[in-house]
Amino acid sequence: MNDKFLEGKGVLITGGASGFGRGFAFAYAQRGADLILVDINEELLEETSKKVENETSQRVVPILCDVTKSDQVLEMAKQAFKEFDNIYILNNNAGGGFGFYDITRVKEDIFDKTIALNLKGQWLVAKEIGRRMKKQNFKPLAGKVIHTASIAGVRVDGGTPIYSISKAGIIAMMQLFAQSLAPKITVNAISPGYHLTGAYKNNLDAMKLTMDEGHVKTPLNRYGTVDDVVNVSIFLASPASNFITGHNFIVDGGIAETGVPAYYFKSEI
C-alpha cells in the first residue's frame, strides 16, 4: 500500500487538539493528508495545528467550534468545504466525561452535558459533513467516517453511567450512519479502553488508580497508548478497510471481550 495513500485528500478531526485527536492528526498528515482540526480549546488547537504543519509540511486549518451547538457545526462544515475541495476522512472524535456517579444520583445537567458532547455532537458533525461527502467523486468510495466510542458503550460501567449511555449511543448511531451513507461512504467506530491521555492528565498513576478502583483487569497486561488507537484509525482510513462498514473496533487489550468487566462499587461479581 502506498505510504502516502491520503495524498490529495482532506481530513477533518473533531477534538483534534489533544489526546487521540492529536495522534490522528500527525498520522494522517504523515500519510499525505491536509487537515482541518476542530476543537473548543483555542490555545491547544493553535499549538497542535502549528506543530503538525511544521513537522509534516502539510496544510493544517484550525477551526474553533463547540460541536454541541448546531449553528457552530453548520458554519464549521461550510468553512471546511470552502478551505478544501474535499473531506475524504471525517474522524468524529470530540467527547468527554463528567465525573463518577450512581445512575440514581446523576444530576440532570450532568446528563445533558454528557449526551450533548458525546452523542449529539457526533451526530451534528456526521450529518453535516456526511451529506457533503456523498457528493464527492472519489472511487470506489466517496469518503470514510470514523467515530470514537468507548468500551464503556460495550460493557456498561456503573461508575460512569451517562458516559456509558452516550458511548453505546455512538455505536448505534454509527451503524445507522453506515446504513444511510452506504454504498458511497464507510462508517465505523473505534472503542478505546484505558489509554494514557489527557483524560487522566497524562498521569499513569491516576489511570492505574481508576483501574484499581474499578477492579479492571487487562488480559494483555499493559496500559493502552494513543498509538494503539491511532494504528486502527490508519487502517480504517486506508484502502485496506474498504469492504468494512458498520463495525465497532474494540482497542482495549482484551478488557471488554475476555477480561473482567469494570465495576466501581463493592460487589461479589
N, C-alpha and C positions, 0 to 999 in steps of 0.2 A: 504494500500500500504506500502511496506517495506520502512522504513526511509532511508535505505542505497541502494536505487534502482540503484545507479550508481557505486556500488562496482564492481571492476574488469574492469571498463570501463575508457577509456581515453577521455578527453575533451580538445579541442583546442579553445581558445578565442583570437580573434584579438582585439586590443585596450584594452588589458587586464590589463593594469597598473593602470587605474583610472576610475572614473565615473561608468557607468553601468558595464563595463568590470570587474572592481574590485569587484563589488557586485556579479556578476555572479560567479566569481572565488570562493569566500567564500561559496556561496550557493551550488555549485556543489561539492566542496571538503567536505563540511559537510555531503553530501549525498553519500560519498564514492569514488568519482572520483579522479583520478590522473590528473594533469593539465599540459598543455603546454600553457603558456601565451606569447602572441606575441605583441610587441609594438615597437615604434620607439624611445621612451623616455627611455634610458638605466637606468638612475638613479631611476625613478619611477618603472620601470619594476623589477629591483633587489629588491627594497624595498617591493613592493607588493608580489612578489614571496616568499620572506623570511617570511613575516608576515603570509601569508596564510599557508605556510608549517609548521611554528611553532605553529600556533593556531589550526590546524586541523590534524596534523601528516600525511597528505597526501603528495605524491611526487609532486613537482612543478618544471617544467623545463622552464626557461625563454629563449626566442629566440628573439633576436633583428632583426627586419625586417621592411623594408619600403614596404607596401603592394601595392604601386603603381608601383613597379619595378618587372617585370615578372621573372627576374633571381633570385632576392632575394626570391620571393614567392616559386619558384621551389625548391630552396635549403632549405627553411624553411619546406616545405612539406616533402622532403626526410628525413631531420633531425627528424621531428616529428615522422615518422613511424619507424625510427631507435631507437628512445628513447622508444616508446611504441609499443606494438604489435597490438594496435587498437586505432582508434579515433572514438568513438561512437557518440559524440556530437561535431559539429562544430558550435560555436557561432560567427558568422561573424559580428563583432561589430565595427570595426575601421571606423572612419569617423570624419567629422567636417565641419565647415562653415567658410567663409571668408568675413565678413563684410555685410553691408546693401546697396543695390543699386537698382535703377530702371533698369529694364531689358535693356532699350535702352542705358544705360550708363555703363554697365558692361564691364570691360576690358577683352581682350582675355586671359590673363594669369590667371585671377581670374576664368574664365570659365573652363580653362584647369585644374587648380589645384583642383577645387571643384569636377568636374566629375571624375578626376583621383583618388582622395582619396575615395569618397563616392561610386561611381559606378564601375569604373574599378577595384579598389582594391578588392571589394567584389566579383566581377566576377572572378578575377585571383585566389583568395583563394578558392572559392567554386568549381571551375572546377578542380583544382589540388587535393584538399582534397576529393571532391565528387567522383572522378573516383577511388580513392584508397578505399574509404569507401564501394563502391559497392561490393568489393571482400571479405568483411568480412562475417563471418559465424554466426553472431548473428541471433536469431529467436525471434519474427516474422519479425523484421526489422534489417537491417544491420547497420543502423545509422540514425541520425537526424541532420538537418541543420536548424539553427535559424538565420535569418538576422535581423539587426537593421535598421529600416527605420525611418519614422517620419510622424506626422500628416501634415507636410509641403508637403508631397508627396500625401496626400489625399485631402486636401484643399490648393491649391497652394497659396503661400504667396508673394504678390507683393514687399515686402521688402527684401525677400531673394530668388530671382527668380531662380538662378542657383542651390542653395541648394534644392529648391523645385523640380526642374527638375531631379536632381540626386536622390532624395529620391523616386520620382514617378518611376524613372527607376529601383530602387531597388525592388519595389513592383512588377513591371512587370517581372523583371529578376527572382525573387523568384518563380513566377508562372511557368516560363519556366523551371527552375531547377526542380520544383515539377513534371512537366510532364516528364522530361528527366530521373530523378532518380527513379521514381516510377517503380515497387511497392516496391523496397527494402529500399528506404530512404524517409522519410517525410521531406518536406521543407516548412517552414512557416516564417512569419515576425512579428516583434513587432514594432508598431509605437508609440513612446512616444510623449507626448505633452510638457508642461512646467514643468520640473523637476529640482530640486536643485542639480546641478552637477558642475563639473569644467568648463563647458561651460559658466557658469556665475560666475566663480571663487568662487563657493560655497557661493555666496553672495545673500541672499534673496532680499535685496533692489534692486540690479542690475536686478534680474529676474523680480521683480514687475514693475520696470521702463520699461523694454522691453514689458511687457504685457500691461501696461498702454498706451504706445506709439502705440501699435497695436490694442487698443480697444478690447483686448481679454477678453472674459467672460467665466468663468469655472462653469458649472452648479452645480458641486459637491462642489464648494465654498471652495476649498483649493488648495494649490500647490502640484505638484507631487513630490514623493520621488524616490530614487533609488530602494527602496524595492518594490514599486508598479510595476516596470518593472521586477525586479528580480522574483517576485512571478509568473508572467505569464511565464517567462522563465523556472522556475522549472516545471510548468505544461507541457510545451512543451517538456521538456527533459524526462518527466516521461511516464510510460506506459499508463497513463490516456488519453494521447493525440494520441495514436497510430493510430486512424482512422481519423486524421485530417491532411490534406496537402494542400498546395497552398493557405493558408488563411493568411490575414493580421489582426493581433490583435491590435486594437487601444486602447492605455492606456493613456488617457488624461483628465479624469474627465468629459468627455462629450463635449469637445470643438468642435471637428470635426463633430460630428453627431447630436448634439442637441443644441449647443451654437451658438454664433455669430462668423462668420468666421473672422479670423485675417486680418487686413489690416493696412498698415503703412503710408498711405498718406491721407490727408484730403479728406473725401468722405461723400456722403449722404447715403451710404449703411446702 
